[in-house]
């Protein structure tokens, strides 16, 4: 099968009949339930802590504004510079995980980022803040793509969208849990032992990460063959399903192998574009949502956390429902594309001047739900095409390039929210409009990237072939 058709789109026939078998037997369903209950709660907990440690700087910002060296521009740069460290070490980190196993490598990542996250409390200047955020990215590099790769060691393609969605609800749940927790910590810790609240926020939220990281090697199994908590028959069933899935990839022309194969494929670069657009929306919101709520709804930091729960709670529910529906139907293209498009429209509407604060919050909830639904379904695309070392490299490469959007998103919002200097534009109506429409421009900027993601998903993947839905 050729990689591209005549229109330049890559074939998304991962939705073909070979991917959608007959309804699984009760015995098989029971085995996968057992695996899911063993793996997903642990991975879910790890990612909650990872995401809280990654984005709690958005809440710390509310307290750090009292520091003479800290400004919105410093925050935007520091929030984004995390992803530069992440970018450079993502691919080698995933290759190491593939070779040494998930237990040891994930533990190393968690313990490392926990210590660096706690060290954020010792920021004393712009330079130290930037350096620690960069090191946090280096420490965490390989965690998320490592988990995506790890799930492919256990689940065939037909189950992956739902499993990735369950795992990635940790992002939304971290918002539900982490937002009020961070707001509460800021409220009660200010002045403890002479330290400002933001320092305690970094220290206290880093401790659980280190502790769970120490426990990971004792709780995780690298692959089904090494899982002592499975019976021999259960291990054989999982291994045979995975082997059949690899054969199906090769038969469909999706079995990209080898280090160079991952980066030479145009399919992978299309995936990078889709993911990049979605991540602009994710991190543009994650870092700025507390400030948006504080500017529009309440000045109370604890209430900021409570209001932040609403968009994240909606996203947690929505992404699981969309992922489950995608797995049931075997359809990926429209689930990804429409989710991104809905998010783009909601982001744009949230920036309308004069929109009542409750509607702003409602639009942000719709936008986050669309973003998270798109991302959770997205990972079925590269995992359907990649095998072996190519999977480790390709997944990490897509994630690292896509996560450069974590640098672009916060900077984009900061740049668009900042009034254009008078010497660049004539005074008058145009200047007044720009100075008073910063929020609208910022949300439209994020929406443009999400629209790009939706367009790539819908128009640059081949239309789905007719098929019967999965029973």
Helices and strands as residue ranges (DSSP letters): G 13-15, G 17-19, H 26-55, H 57-64, H 72-100, H 102-119, G 120-122, H 126-140, H 143-152, H 157-189, G 192-194, H 197-219, G 224-226, H 232-252, H 259-264, H 266-296, H 301-329, H 333-350, H 357-385, H 388-403, H 405-417, H 429-435, H 438-459
